[in-house]
Amino acid sequence: MSVHKDAVRRDGVAHPAGESEAAHSRLRLPRLLPTSTAPAVVGTLCFLIGLVDLGTGVFPRLRHTRVHTWASYFPGTVTSLATAASIIVGVLLLMLAHGLKRGKRRAWAAAVVLLPAGVLAGFLHHHRPSPLTTLLSVGVLYVLCTHRGEFAALSDPRTRWRAAANFVLLGTASFSIGLLVVSSHPLVEVGDPSMADRCVTVLRGLFGFDGPVHYTSDRAADAVGYSLGGLGLLVAFSTGYLVLRPERPVSELSDDEEERLRGILARHGGRDSLGYFALRRDKSVVFSPSGKAAIPYRVVSGVMLASGDPVGDVEAWPGAIERFMAEARAHAWIPAVVGCSETGGEVWTRETGLDALELGDEAVVRVADFSLAGRAMRNVRQMVSRVERGGYTCRMRRVGDLTEEEREWVRVAAADWRGTDTERGFSMALGRFGDPRDEDCVVVTAHRNVSEDPSPHGDLKAVLHFVPWGTDGLSLELMRRDRGADAGMNELLIVYALRNAAQLGVARVSLNFAMFRSALARGERLGAGPVLRFWRGLLVFLSRWFQIESLYRFNEKFQPQWEPRFMIFPSTRDLPRIGFAVMQAEAFITLALPARYRRLLPGAARRARVGAQDSASSVLKAESGGTRRAA
């Protein structure tokens, strides 16, 4: 059936445009809140309502009023179930508050059901429902219905680990709440139960069994029993749902996406020294509509975190940025970029309206300009000479020139020298070594032959690993040394790399990133103001735990050119959350179990086999690619 172009189809029926708009305006309910603030206000109010429901369910004194006679209209079982329902609704609203603030669709659907349930549970209590709580619940429900379009964010990527976290966290919270429930009826307790008896009662009650604590009032006993049983069912059902629902993995770079990124880097990889780190396989990626640009990212604690500049043609950056922001809006993630260049920061701020903050500087050394001559290089020159007199030698090769045994040798040594359970790095780390697809990477090794060397790695004493920066550059990815080797190994390797880089066609080398470098440099100058000196003093103090000043001093030895790097963020109130996400991504803060305990978890052997199969698959793909190129 054809419809006039000025008609509007609604509910399967075509209506004239004017009639549709008029009817729609008559049916639309007035909004109480501005569109931009609705999720935050609703989330906060639901949190408060959840606290009230939880408090009135746990503590009897909060629900006693003058209308005790209302309880006689309902059987004791009904009011006891209402008490348990009030506690469970309160816990669920507290859990949903964060999702509502982020505008999550599923949180909206759950809140629409739970708010009337909470009002009904309050009505069935031993008292008339609190007018304030009822008005708040009705008002929040009204706002949810009138601002439904603001709660359209999709759910986050998920794994089975969320079920384990839910069981531990919600189980701990349920035990704590249950302990309050058991202890909230002191006037009707039988005897004087100990804390151990109360804990046993809570644990047994979560599984539906009676405990050693008893009450003279059947109503109190029923309320405690139903509340503990309800909390136990809440933990069991929520954990079971998270275990059985389809798994949607977190960030992972597919083979097809990696090939597309490598093609883009082959054409535009020389623009940004961080471009090759886009090939980390724990990232997702969005491409521009033309396919000429891409933005790799990882979602950490609700922050959609990108690093470096967009990869590809600058003219295609706006299209990739637009898709990046659309993905962030769809999931209610906070968009952020760490370590972009000044050009990238200008494009990001212009296209999105986000703000920028200078994060630090990247040290870049021009190979043709590097020399150990002069007074400024005296310390480096003396240190390198001393280490060379100690019998150390160096080698610099492409990874493709190493045999598989040599790659494994370096890989195992670097892992043993790491010093932490997790591999650190995100914005300037590749996270792997010796992969057949990374044969253009460069490795510099230091060796020392000693007759009685206790090291399990033989004469290998230190390793530097560089990734390609276009066709004429290298970017430092890994720097490891044997802790028993002489001091000055890193200086020796960097000097050797800079002296021999030209033989590999390398004209520029990017070294480490120095955070807040300009503040440290300006704060120590003559005439620095009190604010700048205080800021520098704070950074020096924090350097006891983080490599802030030490990285700046180390990089400064090689007389580099300093290239500023920036962070892009929506607003200053998001900075703490973004900073926490960056710390997690860089593995300075880890929420996972240590490696020695992860090996004991179910499925650890299977994941190891899958990793070995993926590695073997990469080798076969590289060999087939080499065969095709040879052909």
N, C-alpha and C positions, 0 to 999 in steps of 0.2 A: 504494500500500500504506500503510495507516495504521500509525502507530508509537505505542506507549504514551508518555504524557507524561513518565514517569520514565526512558525509554530515551534513550540517546545514540547518534547516528549517527556512525560513524567508519569511514572508508575504504569508504563506500557500504553498510555493513551496520549494522543497528540492534542495539545491545547494551544490556542492562540497565545502569542508571546505576551501581549498586554494583560490578558486574563491570567496567565500563569504568574507573571511578576506581581500582579495585584493580590492574587490569592496567597502567594508565597509570603508577601509582606504582611498580610493579615494573620497568617498562621505562625510567623516567626515570633518566638518569645524574646522579650527584652533581655539584654545581657547586663549582668551586674558588674563585670570586671573587664578591663581592657584585654584584648586578645593575647598580648605578649606576656601578661602577668598571671594568667589563669592557671597554668600548670604549677607554678611555684606556690601560689596561694592555696590551691587545692591540696597539694602535697603536704604543706605545713599544717593545714586544718585537719587533714586526715590523721596526721601524726598526733595532734592534740586529742582528737576524738578517740584514737586508739589508746592513748594513755588513760583517758577518763574511763573507757570501757574496761580496761585491764584493772585499773584501781578499784572501781566499784565491784568488779567480780571477785577480786582477791580479798579486799578488806571490808568486812561487814559494816563497820561503823560509817563508811562513806555512803552506804545505801539506806541506813535507818532514817526514817522521817516520821512525821506524825501519823501517817496513813498506814500503820501496821495492819489494820483490819483488812486491807485489800488482799493480803496474802491468803486469807481464809477462802477467797473465791476460787483459788487454784489449788489443785493437789500439790503435795510436797514434792513429788517427782518432777512436776512441770517447772516449779520455781528453781529446783536444783539444776535441772537441765538448762534453764535460762541463765543461771549463774555461770555454768560451764561455757555456754554459748557466748556470754559476754566476754569471758576471758579469751576464748579462741578468736572471736571477732576483733578484739583489741590487738592481739598478737598479729593477726593477718593485716590489719590496717597499718600497724607499725612497719611491717615488712613491705607493704605496697607504697608507702609514702615516698620513698626515693624514686620508684618507677613513675609515680604520678608527676613528680617534679620534672622528670625528663620527658613527659608526654607520651609514655608507653601505652599502646593500644590495649594490651592484655591487662595492664594495671587498671585502666579505666573500666573495662568490663567487670573485673572483680570488685572494684569499689562500688559500682552501681548496685551490685547484689549485696555487698556486705553492709552498706550504710543502712538500708531498711531493716536488715537482719539485726543490726545492733540496736536500733530503736525498738524493735519488737522484743528483743531480749531484755531491754531495760524496762519495758512495760510489764513483762511477766515476773519481774523481780518482786521482792518483798515491799516494794514502795512504788509510788508513782514515778514515772521517768523524769529525770532532771530536765526542766524546761530549757536550760541553756544548751545542754548536750543535744536535745531533740531539735532545737532551732538550728544549731550548727550542722547537724546531720542533714536536715531537710535543705538548708541553704547550700551546702556542698553538693548534695545530689542535684539540686536545681542548676548549679553552675556546671556540673559535669554534663548534664543534658543539653544545656544551651551552648556549651563550648566543646561539643563532641569533636569537632574538626581539629581542635588543638591537641588531641590525644591520638595521633595517627602513627607514632613512631614504631618501627618494627623492633623485634626482639634482637638481642645481641647474639653473636656467635657463641656456641655452647659446646661443651664436652662433658664426659662422664665425671670429670673431677668436680663439677659443680654439685653433683649429688653427694659426694663425700663431704664437701664443705658445708652443704646444707645440713647433713646429719650431725656433724660436729657442732656447728654454731647454734642451730635451732635446738638440738638436743641439750646443749649447755644452758641456753636461755629457758627452755621448758623445765629443766631441773631446778633452776633458780626460782622461777615463778611458782613451781610446785612446792618448793620449800616454804615460800611465803604463804601459799594457800593452806598448807598443813598447819602452819604456826599461827594463823590468823583467828583461831577460835580457842583462846586459852581458857575461857570461862567454862567451856563444856568438855574439856579434855578429861579423860580418865587417867588418874594418877599424875605422875610427873615424868613424861617421856624424855629421854635424853636426845641429844643432837644426832647420835647414831641411829636411834629409833626413827627419828623424823626423816633422815636420809633414806633409810631402808623403806619407809612407807612411800616416799616419793618414787623411788626406783620401782617398787612393786606396783604402785598405782599407775605409772606410765604404761605398764604392761597389762593393766586391768585386774590386778590382784590386791587383796587387802594387806595392810601392813600392821606393825605392832602398835601404832597410835590409834586409839579408839575415842569416841565421843559419846556423851550422854544424850545428845540431841540427834535424832534420826535425820533431821533436815540438814544439819551441819555435816554429818557423815556422808549423806548423799551428795551434797554440794562438793565436798572434797573429792569423793570418788569419781563423780562425773567430770570434774575439772581435770584431774590427773589423767583419766582415761582419754578425754578429748585432746589434751596436749600430746599424749602418746600417739594417738591416731593421726594428729596433724604432722608430727615428725615422720611417722611411717609412710603416710600417703604422699607427702611432699617429696620425700626421698625416693620412694618408688616411682613417682611420676618422672623425676629427673633422671632416674636410671633407665627407664623404659622408653622415654621419648626418643625420637630419631636424633642421632648425633649430627650436629652441624659443625665441622671443625673450625678452629680459629685460623688466623691468617696463614695461608700457605700458597706459595707461588707454583702454579702449574707449569708443566713442560712447555706448553704452547705460549703461555705468558712470558716465560723466560726467553724463549726464542725471539718473540716480538721485541722484548726489551734489548736483547743483544743486537738485533738489527738496528734499533734506534741508536744505541750506543756506538755502533760502528760508524754511523753518520754524524752524530752530534756529541759523542762522548768526551771530546776535548773541552767542552764548555765549563764543566763543573768537576772539580777533583773528587767530589763525593758521588759522582754518577754511577760508578761501577758497584757501589754498595747497594744500589737498587736491586741487585741480583741476589740479595739475601733471600733464602727460601722460607723464612718465617714471616714474610710480608704478603699482603694482598696488593692489588694494583688496579687503578682506574686509568683508562685510556681516553684521549680526546676523541671527539667524533671523527676526525680525519685519520686517527691512528698515528699521527706524527709526534705525539707527546704523551707522556704517562706520568703518574704520580704513585709510587709505591708507598704503602702505609701499613701500620699495625695498630690495632685497637687495644689500648691498655687502660684498664680502670675507667672505661667510659670516655676515653680521649682518643680521637682519631688522629694518630701521630704520624706525620710525614717528616722526612729528613732530607736536607739538601734542597737544591732547586728541582723543579720538574724536569724530567728527562726528555730530551728531544728538541724540536724546533721551537724557538722562542715565540714565533707567531701562533703556534698551536697551544701555547701554555694556557691562555684564557679558557679554551674549551675543556682542557683537562681539569683546571681549577673549578670550573662550573660543575663538572660531574663529581668532583671531590666534595664540594660543599653540598650538593644534592644528596649524596650518600650519607653525609654527616647529619643532615636534617631528617632524612628518612629513618635513621636509627636513634635520633636525639643524642648523638655523640658531640663532644666538644672538639671542634677542629683546631689543630695546632701544627706548627711546623718548627722544627729545631734545626739550626745550622744552615739556613739558606744564605745565599750571597746577597750583596746589596742590590744587584739587579733583580734577583728573585724576590727579595723583600718588597721592592717597589711594585712589581707586578702583582704580588699577593695582596698588598694593601690597596692597590688601585682597583682590583677586580672584586674584592670581597668586603672592603671596608674594615678589615681587621686591623689591629694595632701591631706595632713592631717594637722589639727590645733588643739592643745590642748585647749579644751573649758572650762574645769573646773574639779571638783572632786565630786564624789559621797560619801556620808558619810555612812559607813557600820559598824554596831555595832555587835560584837559577844556576844550573850546572856550570855554565860558561863563566859566571862571576865568582864561583866559589874558589877560595884559596886559603891555605893555612898560614900564609905569610902575614906579618903585621903583629903589632902589640895586642890587638883585640883578640887574636886567635892563639895567644901564647899558651893559655891553660889547656886548650884542646890539643895543641901541637905537642906539648910535653906529655900529656896523658896518653896520647896515641903512641908516641915514641916509646914510652915506658912499657906499654902492653906489648908492643911488637918485640921489644927486647926480651920479654918473658917467653918468647917462643910461639906466639899466636899468629896464625895465618888466616886469610879470608878467601872465600870464593863467592862469586856472583853469577847466577845462572837463571834462565827462564825455567819455570816449573815444568814446561814441556820437555826440557833437556834432562830431567831427573828420571832415573829408573824408578819402578814401583817400590823397590826395596828402599831406595833413598827417600822417597816421599813418606813411606811409613816410618822410617827412622826419624825424620824431622817432625812428623806429626806426633809421634809418641813422646819425643823429648819435649816439644812445646807444651803438650798436655801435662806432663809431669812438672814442668817449671811454672805452671800457671799459678799455683798457690791458692786457688779457690775452687769450689765444687762446680760453679757455673761459669760459662764463657761470658766475659763482659763485653759490652759494646753493642751499639745499634746504629748510630749515625755514621761512624767511621770504622766499622768492623764488618767483615764478610762472614765470619762464623764458620769457616771451613778452610782446609788446606789440602792441596794436591788433587783436587777434583779434576777429572779429565777435561771438563769444559773450561777450566781456568788455566790453560797452559800458557797464556801470555803473561801471567803473573810472574814476579821476580822474587827469588829468595836469595838472601845473603847470609852465609854461615861463617862462624868463627871456629877454628880447630886448633887443638894443641896436643901433640903427641908426647905422652908421659909414660915411662916404663911401668910404673905402678899406679895407675889411675883407678880410684875406686868408683868412678862414675859408671852407671849402667848404660850410658849412651856413648861410650867410647871417647873419641877425641872431639866430639861435637860439644861446643861450649856456649854458643849463643846463636840466635836466629832473628833475622828481620824478614818480614814478608810484605811485599808491595803489590798493589793491584794496578792495572793500567788506568791511566788518565789520558784518554784519547790515544793518539799514535806516538806522541812525543813526551809523555809525562808518566810519573809514577806517584802513587799515593800510599803512604805508610798504613798498613793494616794491622801488623802484629810485631811486637818487640819483646822477646823472651831471652833469658839468660840463665845459665846454671848458677845457682846461688853460691856454689863453691869456687866459681871462677874469679879472676882478679877484677878489681874495680876498673871501670873504663871500657867495658866490653861494648856497650851501646854506642859510645862515642867512636870506637874503632870501626864498628860496622857501618855507621852512618857516613863517616869520612871515606871509607873504602867504597861505599855505594856511590857517593857523589863524585869521587875521582874516576870511577869506571863506568858511570852511567852513559857517557857519550858513546861508548862502544856498542851499546844496545840501542842507540838512536834516541836516547832520553835527554831532553833539554831542561826539564823542570821537575822538581820533586817536592811533594807536599808532605810535611812532617806532622807532628802532633798538633792538636787543637789546644790552645791555652785559654781557659775560661776567665773572663773579666781581666784580660791582659792589660787593657788600657788603664783600668782603675789601679792596678798594681804599679804600672809604670809611672803614671801621673802622681800617685800618692807618695812616691819616694823622692820626687823632685823638690828642689829648693823653692820655697814659697807656696807649697800646697796648703790649701785651706783646711780648717779643722774637720769639716764634713768629709772631705776627700781622705784625710789622714785616718779618720775613724773607720771609713769604709775599707781602706787598705788594711788596717789593723784587724778588722773582722775577718777579712779574707785570709790573712796570715794565720789567724787563730783556727779557722776552719780547715786550713791546709794540714792540720795535724791528723785529720781523718780522710780528707779528700786531696787528690793531687791537683791543687790549684796553683800555688806558688812554685812548686817543684817542676811542673811541666813548663811553666813560663821560663824559669831559669835555665832548664835544660835546652829548650828550643833557642833561647837567646844566644847560646854559645856559637851557633852556626851562622849568625848574622843574616837571618831570613828577612824576606818581605812579609809584612803582616797584612793579611786579608781579613777584613771584619766579617763576622758571621752573626746572624740575627735569629731571634725567635719570633714567630707570628702567633698571635693569640687573640681571642675575642674581646676580653675585658680583664681588668686587673683582679677582679674577684675570682677569676678562673685560674690565675697563676699558681696558687698553692696546689690545686688538683693537677694542673699540667706538669708542674715541677715533680710531683710525686710519680706521675706516669712516666716522665723522662727517666727518673731514677730507677723505676722498675724496668723500663726498656733497656737501659744501659747495664742492668743487673747489679747496680749498687744496693738495691733493695730487692730481696728475693723472698717470695711467699711460699715457694715450693720446698719439699723435703730435701735434705742433703742426699747426695748421690748414693752414699752407702746404704741409706734407708730406702731409696726408690727402687733399688735392686730387689728388695724383699717384697714389693707390692705385686699383686696378681697381674699378669700380662706383661711383666718386665721382659721376660725371655722372648715373648712374641714380638714386642716392639723392637728388640735388638735384632731379631731375624728380619723384620721388615726393613730396618735401617740398612742391614747388610745387603738385602735384595735391591734396595734403591741405589746403593753405591755400585753394586755390580751392574745394574741397569745403566747407570751413568757411564761406566767404563765401556759397555757394549755400544752405547749410542755414540760415544766419542770415537771408538774404533771404526764403527760403520761410517761416521762422518769423515774420518781420515781416509778410509778406503774410497769414498766417493770423491774426495778432493784429489786423491792420487789418480783415480780414473779420469 
